[in-house]
Amino acid sequence: MGDKTSPTRPKRQAKASADDGFGHWDCSVCTFRNSAEAFKCVMCDVRKGTSTSKLN
């Protein structure tokens, strides 16, 4: 009883500092991860923040 260890829990994987929601945005069309400075997707040229839902 001298060894009081807590049950092991799976550790959450720490996200990389660049993957914390700041510094990148995912394209809503092709899902490519773009840098924060990009105003349009470097893969498919869709503007940042473009919605894929139809309004009609």
Jmol script that loads the backbone (N, CA, C; Angstrom):
load data "model"
ATOM      1  N   MET A   1       0.808  -1.209   0.000  1.00  0.00           N
ATOM      2  CA  MET A   1       0.000   0.000   0.000  1.00  0.00           C
ATOM      3  C   MET A   1       0.840   1.257   0.000  1.00  0.00           C
ATOM      4  N   GLY A   2       2.150   1.108   0.052  1.00  0.00           N
ATOM      5  CA  GLY A   2       3.010   2.270   0.075  1.00  0.00           C
ATOM      6  C   GLY A   2       3.055   3.003  -1.258  1.00  0.00           C
ATOM      7  N   ASP A   3       2.687   2.316  -2.361  1.00  0.00           N
ATOM      8  CA  ASP A   3       2.754   2.925  -3.693  1.00  0.00           C
ATOM      9  C   ASP A   3       1.383   3.467  -4.064  1.00  0.00           C
ATOM     10  N   LYS A   4       1.192   4.770  -3.855  1.00  0.00           N
ATOM     11  CA  LYS A   4      -0.101   5.386  -4.171  1.00  0.00           C
ATOM     12  C   LYS A   4      -0.023   6.072  -5.528  1.00  0.00           C
ATOM     13  N   THR A   5      -0.304   5.321  -6.547  1.00  0.00           N
ATOM     14  CA  THR A   5      -0.322   5.904  -7.884  1.00  0.00           C
ATOM     15  C   THR A   5      -1.760   5.979  -8.352  1.00  0.00           C
ATOM     16  N   SER A   6      -2.066   7.031  -9.042  1.00  0.00           N
ATOM     17  CA  SER A   6      -3.418   7.171  -9.565  1.00  0.00           C
ATOM     18  C   SER A   6      -3.549   6.312 -10.816  1.00  0.00           C
ATOM     19  N   PRO A   7      -4.751   5.899 -11.111  1.00  0.00           N
ATOM     20  CA  PRO A   7      -4.955   5.117 -12.340  1.00  0.00           C
ATOM     21  C   PRO A   7      -4.473   5.933 -13.539  1.00  0.00           C
ATOM     22  N   THR A   8      -3.860   5.254 -14.450  1.00  0.00           N
ATOM     23  CA  THR A   8      -3.339   5.972 -15.618  1.00  0.00           C
ATOM     24  C   THR A   8      -4.479   6.345 -16.545  1.00  0.00           C
ATOM     25  N   ARG A   9      -4.436   7.559 -16.952  1.00  0.00           N
ATOM     26  CA  ARG A   9      -5.412   8.059 -17.920  1.00  0.00           C
ATOM     27  C   ARG A   9      -4.682   8.319 -19.224  1.00  0.00           C
ATOM     28  N   PRO A  10      -5.345   8.072 -20.334  1.00  0.00           N
ATOM     29  CA  PRO A  10      -4.688   8.421 -21.593  1.00  0.00           C
ATOM     30  C   PRO A  10      -4.500   9.936 -21.660  1.00  0.00           C
ATOM     31  N   LYS A  11      -3.309  10.351 -21.964  1.00  0.00           N
ATOM     32  CA  LYS A  11      -3.040  11.783 -22.037  1.00  0.00           C
ATOM     33  C   LYS A  11      -3.591  12.335 -23.335  1.00  0.00           C
ATOM     34  N   ARG A  12      -4.155  13.525 -23.216  1.00  0.00           N
ATOM     35  CA  ARG A  12      -4.603  14.194 -24.429  1.00  0.00           C
ATOM     36  C   ARG A  12      -3.376  14.651 -25.191  1.00  0.00           C
ATOM     37  N   GLN A  13      -3.406  14.446 -26.478  1.00  0.00           N
ATOM     38  CA  GLN A  13      -2.270  14.890 -27.264  1.00  0.00           C
ATOM     39  C   GLN A  13      -2.295  16.403 -27.354  1.00  0.00           C
ATOM     40  N   ALA A  14      -1.186  16.995 -27.037  1.00  0.00           N
ATOM     41  CA  ALA A  14      -1.085  18.447 -27.117  1.00  0.00           C
ATOM     42  C   ALA A  14      -1.020  18.849 -28.573  1.00  0.00           C
ATOM     43  N   LYS A  15      -1.804  19.833 -28.909  1.00  0.00           N
ATOM     44  CA  LYS A  15      -1.775  20.319 -30.283  1.00  0.00           C
ATOM     45  C   LYS A  15      -0.559  21.198 -30.466  1.00  0.00           C
ATOM     46  N   ALA A  16      -0.060  21.199 -31.655  1.00  0.00           N
ATOM     47  CA  ALA A  16       1.077  22.070 -31.957  1.00  0.00           C
ATOM     48  C   ALA A  16       0.637  23.514 -31.805  1.00  0.00           C
ATOM     49  N   SER A  17       1.552  24.375 -31.424  1.00  0.00           N
ATOM     50  CA  SER A  17       1.199  25.768 -31.155  1.00  0.00           C
ATOM     51  C   SER A  17       0.612  26.454 -32.385  1.00  0.00           C
ATOM     52  N   ALA A  18       1.005  26.025 -33.568  1.00  0.00           N
ATOM     53  CA  ALA A  18       0.470  26.634 -34.787  1.00  0.00           C
ATOM     54  C   ALA A  18      -0.921  26.090 -35.108  1.00  0.00           C
ATOM     55  N   ASP A  19      -1.351  25.056 -34.394  1.00  0.00           N
ATOM     56  CA  ASP A  19      -2.635  24.424 -34.677  1.00  0.00           C
ATOM     57  C   ASP A  19      -3.648  24.738 -33.587  1.00  0.00           C
ATOM     58  N   ASP A  20      -3.545  25.905 -32.978  1.00  0.00           N
ATOM     59  CA  ASP A  20      -4.413  26.243 -31.865  1.00  0.00           C
ATOM     60  C   ASP A  20      -5.599  27.109 -32.284  1.00  0.00           C
ATOM     61  N   GLY A  21      -5.919  27.131 -33.564  1.00  0.00           N
ATOM     62  CA  GLY A  21      -7.034  27.944 -34.025  1.00  0.00           C
ATOM     63  C   GLY A  21      -6.589  29.303 -34.524  1.00  0.00           C
ATOM     64  N   PHE A  22      -5.362  29.680 -34.205  1.00  0.00           N
ATOM     65  CA  PHE A  22      -4.819  30.939 -34.671  1.00  0.00           C
ATOM     66  C   PHE A  22      -3.702  30.617 -35.637  1.00  0.00           C
ATOM     67  N   GLY A  23      -3.647  31.339 -36.733  1.00  0.00           N
ATOM     68  CA  GLY A  23      -2.552  31.113 -37.653  1.00  0.00           C
ATOM     69  C   GLY A  23      -2.921  30.275 -38.859  1.00  0.00           C
ATOM     70  N   HIS A  24      -4.066  29.624 -38.814  1.00  0.00           N
ATOM     71  CA  HIS A  24      -4.491  28.816 -39.953  1.00  0.00           C
ATOM     72  C   HIS A  24      -6.000  28.895 -40.112  1.00  0.00           C
ATOM     73  N   TRP A  25      -6.456  28.614 -41.306  1.00  0.00           N
ATOM     74  CA  TRP A  25      -7.888  28.447 -41.537  1.00  0.00           C
ATOM     75  C   TRP A  25      -8.063  27.342 -42.560  1.00  0.00           C
ATOM     76  N   ASP A  26      -9.097  26.544 -42.363  1.00  0.00           N
ATOM     77  CA  ASP A  26      -9.390  25.440 -43.267  1.00  0.00           C
ATOM     78  C   ASP A  26     -10.373  25.890 -44.327  1.00  0.00           C
ATOM     79  N   CYS A  27     -10.044  25.618 -45.589  1.00  0.00           N
ATOM     80  CA  CYS A  27     -10.932  25.972 -46.693  1.00  0.00           C
ATOM     81  C   CYS A  27     -12.238  25.196 -46.563  1.00  0.00           C
ATOM     82  N   SER A  28     -13.358  25.878 -46.729  1.00  0.00           N
ATOM     83  CA  SER A  28     -14.661  25.228 -46.591  1.00  0.00           C
ATOM     84  C   SER A  28     -14.999  24.368 -47.809  1.00  0.00           C
ATOM     85  N   VAL A  29     -14.254  24.522 -48.902  1.00  0.00           N
ATOM     86  CA  VAL A  29     -14.526  23.756 -50.113  1.00  0.00           C
ATOM     87  C   VAL A  29     -13.613  22.535 -50.224  1.00  0.00           C
ATOM     88  N   CYS A  30     -12.291  22.755 -50.149  1.00  0.00           N
ATOM     89  CA  CYS A  30     -11.368  21.639 -50.345  1.00  0.00           C
ATOM     90  C   CYS A  30     -10.696  21.186 -49.055  1.00  0.00           C
ATOM     91  N   THR A  31     -10.967  21.855 -47.957  1.00  0.00           N
ATOM     92  CA  THR A  31     -10.465  21.557 -46.611  1.00  0.00           C
ATOM     93  C   THR A  31      -8.956  21.731 -46.451  1.00  0.00           C
ATOM     94  N   PHE A  32      -8.287  22.361 -47.403  1.00  0.00           N
ATOM     95  CA  PHE A  32      -6.855  22.610 -47.270  1.00  0.00           C
ATOM     96  C   PHE A  32      -6.625  23.606 -46.149  1.00  0.00           C
ATOM     97  N   ARG A  33      -5.593  23.400 -45.346  1.00  0.00           N
ATOM     98  CA  ARG A  33      -5.271  24.310 -44.253  1.00  0.00           C
ATOM     99  C   ARG A  33      -4.364  25.415 -44.783  1.00  0.00           C
ATOM    100  N   ASN A  34      -4.882  26.626 -44.778  1.00  0.00           N
ATOM    101  CA  ASN A  34      -4.172  27.794 -45.291  1.00  0.00           C
ATOM    102  C   ASN A  34      -3.587  28.604 -44.150  1.00  0.00           C
ATOM    103  N   SER A  35      -2.585  29.413 -44.450  1.00  0.00           N
ATOM    104  CA  SER A  35      -2.023  30.296 -43.444  1.00  0.00           C
ATOM    105  C   SER A  35      -3.007  31.431 -43.178  1.00  0.00           C
ATOM    106  N   ALA A  36      -2.902  32.039 -42.026  1.00  0.00           N
ATOM    107  CA  ALA A  36      -3.821  33.113 -41.636  1.00  0.00           C
ATOM    108  C   ALA A  36      -3.723  34.303 -42.574  1.00  0.00           C
ATOM    109  N   GLU A  37      -2.555  34.512 -43.169  1.00  0.00           N
ATOM    110  CA  GLU A  37      -2.363  35.655 -44.056  1.00  0.00           C
ATOM    111  C   GLU A  37      -3.058  35.488 -45.402  1.00  0.00           C
ATOM    112  N   ALA A  38      -3.383  34.262 -45.770  1.00  0.00           N
ATOM    113  CA  ALA A  38      -3.997  34.003 -47.073  1.00  0.00           C
ATOM    114  C   ALA A  38      -5.445  34.490 -47.088  1.00  0.00           C
ATOM    115  N   PHE A  39      -5.780  35.284 -48.095  1.00  0.00           N
ATOM    116  CA  PHE A  39      -7.153  35.766 -48.231  1.00  0.00           C
ATOM    117  C   PHE A  39      -7.996  34.816 -49.063  1.00  0.00           C
ATOM    118  N   LYS A  40      -7.333  33.931 -49.792  1.00  0.00           N
ATOM    119  CA  LYS A  40      -8.039  32.899 -50.538  1.00  0.00           C
ATOM    120  C   LYS A  40      -7.238  31.618 -50.460  1.00  0.00           C
ATOM    121  N   CYS A  41      -7.894  30.505 -50.684  1.00  0.00           N
ATOM    122  CA  CYS A  41      -7.254  29.203 -50.583  1.00  0.00           C
ATOM    123  C   CYS A  41      -6.167  29.071 -51.652  1.00  0.00           C
ATOM    124  N   VAL A  42      -5.003  28.622 -51.245  1.00  0.00           N
ATOM    125  CA  VAL A  42      -3.912  28.472 -52.199  1.00  0.00           C
ATOM    126  C   VAL A  42      -4.111  27.274 -53.115  1.00  0.00           C
ATOM    127  N   MET A  43      -5.030  26.383 -52.767  1.00  0.00           N
ATOM    128  CA  MET A  43      -5.283  25.208 -53.608  1.00  0.00           C
ATOM    129  C   MET A  43      -6.413  25.440 -54.610  1.00  0.00           C
ATOM    130  N   CYS A  44      -7.515  26.028 -54.146  1.00  0.00           N
ATOM    131  CA  CYS A  44      -8.684  26.137 -55.043  1.00  0.00           C
ATOM    132  C   CYS A  44      -9.152  27.566 -55.267  1.00  0.00           C
ATOM    133  N   ASP A  45      -8.441  28.555 -54.732  1.00  0.00           N
ATOM    134  CA  ASP A  45      -8.732  29.981 -54.944  1.00  0.00           C
ATOM    135  C   ASP A  45     -10.075  30.454 -54.392  1.00  0.00           C
ATOM    136  N   VAL A  46     -10.681  29.697 -53.491  1.00  0.00           N
ATOM    137  CA  VAL A  46     -11.924  30.132 -52.857  1.00  0.00           C
ATOM    138  C   VAL A  46     -11.581  31.143 -51.784  1.00  0.00           C
ATOM    139  N   ARG A  47     -12.351  32.226 -51.710  1.00  0.00           N
ATOM    140  CA  ARG A  47     -12.090  33.260 -50.708  1.00  0.00           C
ATOM    141  C   ARG A  47     -12.313  32.742 -49.302  1.00  0.00           C
ATOM    142  N   LYS A  48     -11.534  33.252 -48.372  1.00  0.00           N
ATOM    143  CA  LYS A  48     -11.651  32.888 -46.969  1.00  0.00           C
ATOM    144  C   LYS A  48     -13.037  33.232 -46.458  1.00  0.00           C
ATOM    145  N   GLY A  49     -13.669  32.304 -45.768  1.00  0.00           N
ATOM    146  CA  GLY A  49     -14.989  32.551 -45.202  1.00  0.00           C
ATOM    147  C   GLY A  49     -16.142  32.251 -46.144  1.00  0.00           C
ATOM    148  N   THR A  50     -15.846  31.735 -47.327  1.00  0.00           N
ATOM    149  CA  THR A  50     -16.906  31.413 -48.281  1.00  0.00           C
ATOM    150  C   THR A  50     -17.714  30.232 -47.761  1.00  0.00           C
ATOM    151  N   SER A  51     -19.028  30.378 -47.808  1.00  0.00           N
ATOM    152  CA  SER A  51     -19.908  29.309 -47.354  1.00  0.00           C
ATOM    153  C   SER A  51     -20.193  28.350 -48.495  1.00  0.00           C
ATOM    154  N   THR A  52     -20.344  27.086 -48.153  1.00  0.00           N
ATOM    155  CA  THR A  52     -20.667  26.080 -49.181  1.00  0.00           C
ATOM    156  C   THR A  52     -22.160  25.778 -49.238  1.00  0.00           C
ATOM    157  N   SER A  53     -22.952  26.391 -48.352  1.00  0.00           N
ATOM    158  CA  SER A  53     -24.387  26.118 -48.353  1.00  0.00           C
ATOM    159  C   SER A  53     -25.089  26.969 -49.407  1.00  0.00           C
ATOM    160  N   LYS A  54     -26.124  26.379 -49.999  1.00  0.00           N
ATOM    161  CA  LYS A  54     -26.900  27.105 -50.999  1.00  0.00           C
ATOM    162  C   LYS A  54     -27.981  27.914 -50.335  1.00  0.00           C
ATOM    163  N   LEU A  55     -28.209  29.096 -50.831  1.00  0.00           N
ATOM    164  CA  LEU A  55     -29.217  29.967 -50.259  1.00  0.00           C
ATOM    165  C   LEU A  55     -30.592  29.756 -50.873  1.00  0.00           C
ATOM    166  N   ASN A  56     -30.672  29.150 -52.014  1.00  0.00           N
ATOM    167  CA  ASN A  56     -31.976  28.974 -52.703  1.00  0.00           C
ATOM    168  C   ASN A  56     -32.600  27.664 -52.359  1.00  0.00           C
TER     169      ASN A  56
END
end "model"
wireframe off; spacefill off
backbone 0.3
color backbone group
